[in-house]
Amino acid sequence: MPDFPYQDRYPVNRTLPQHGRPRDEVLAEMAEMAAEEDAFWETGKCSGTMYCGDHDHYAFMNDAFGLYAHVNILQRDMCPSATRFEGEIIAMALDLFHADAVTDGEPAGLVTTGGTGSILHAVLAMREKAAADRGVTHPNFIKPETGHPAFDKACHLFGVELRRAPIDPVTTQVDVAWVDAHIDDQTIGIMGSACNYGYGTIDPIAELSEVALRHGVGLHVDGCLGGFILPFGQELGLDIPLFDFRIPGVTSISADTHKYGYAFKGTSTLLFRDKSWRNAQYFFLTDWTGGKYGSPGIEGSRSGGLVAATWASMVQLGRDGYLGYAREIFATAAQMQDAVRSHPELRIMGTPTFLFSFTSDDFDVYHINDFMRPRGWRFNGQQYPNGLHMAVTRPQTQAGVAEAFATDLAEAVAYAKDKGHEPAASGAIYGGVAGGMTDEADEFIRAVMADMFDAQQAVPPKGT
């Protein structure tokens, strides 16, 4: 691979071109790259990432996006349609999570820029509400170890102590007793996942609710990944426990429209049991020389295109559309999980949903990855224990993909049995550090990741 992507095929821009290029030429160059890159996931062998995969649907959303892409939805007097789109997105999401069951508040929500945006706002709201209502000055927040790293990021950014609760290694669910024992008068909230990114398992939200209500703290349910598919799994009669506003202690839920909501990347919903939680993180500056300033969330300017396209996706698909896609995804996930269970050398972690993770006690499971990656499979790697996970999305529901998974997996198991516990090539990238994490290993991994970020954001090197 060249030092800078596509430098061997297209002109490299280190300064603004003296003369602009023809639009057709620019678009042709971009279309060529896009078509080649799309071919990677269109096979259905890529875990997660592309949740819809339907180019007709993307074209439809592109049309909707284009009508409002140039609009800044800060200026609602100029674009009242943004209030319609945003309000109806929130209303549809609240309905999906049974906000009608709430009798002790006025449900409300935000449209954010993604899962991390929703989680940041949720933690900020908890911190501000705990400060205002309970006088909390040294806030702490408790998450299961399996909770998304965005909670760690939020606590880091907002000066909140993070307490990580252990999980049961068999069920992969949070240790509720540990959570209960580690709440104090400075705890602003706790969280559970529905489902978690690593294993596709759902924390015992009802039990966490009892703990939250007893201590008088917030309970956030992270449905960023599963929020727009698990409710339809429940409707299909699958064994998916309650995790929404029907549980009395749940104060907020995050759910990404840009995953199984099949919208474009860059949108998510954050829903609150009562608007006092949402309003706690409103920001106001009334004495600025530039005028009165206020914002409902962290972001300032936002393109109207994203809320328009998200609204268009939701209303065009409707409940029937989402239910149909969910039926196909859950069926495919079950078929792929059965393929894993057919091999006694492999072990699925916990009781998963549409996303599953597997490991092995007989060999380094990353040998499976080494064998299957050249065949086009792209799994997500895990550590402690080393594992591989597959988030099943619409591309996997294509004819023949689940069958190809079973065939390739069988050959991969034979390969891995021959390799045993000798180090796998991809283990150095994805797997845990042998002997556990040390300060030296942590420092080295941080340096490697920083170099990767540097490369991804690098300007074109000289001489290209």
Secondary structure, DSSP 8 states (H G I E B T S, - for coil): --SSTTTTTS---SS--SS---HHHHHHHHHHHHHHHHHHHTTS-B-SS-S---HHHHHHHHHHHHHHTT-BTT-TTT-THHHHHHHHHHHHHHHHTTGGG--SS--EEEEESSHHHHHHHHHHHHHHHHHHHH--SS-EEEEETTS-HHHHHHHHHHT-EEEEE-B-TTT--B-HHHHHHT--TTEEEEEEESS-TTT-----HHHHHHHHHHHT-EEEEEETTTTTTHHHHHHTT------STTSTT--EEEE-TTTTT---SS-EEEEESSHHHHHTT-EEE-S-TT--EEESSS----BHHHHHHHHHHHHHHHHHHHHHHHHHHHHHHHHHHHHHHT-TTEEE-SS-SSEEEEEESSS-THHHHHHHGGGT-B-EEETTTTEEEEE--GGGGSTTHHHHHHHHHHHHHHHHHHHTTS--TTHHHHS--TTS--HHHHHHHHHHHHHHHHHHT----TT-
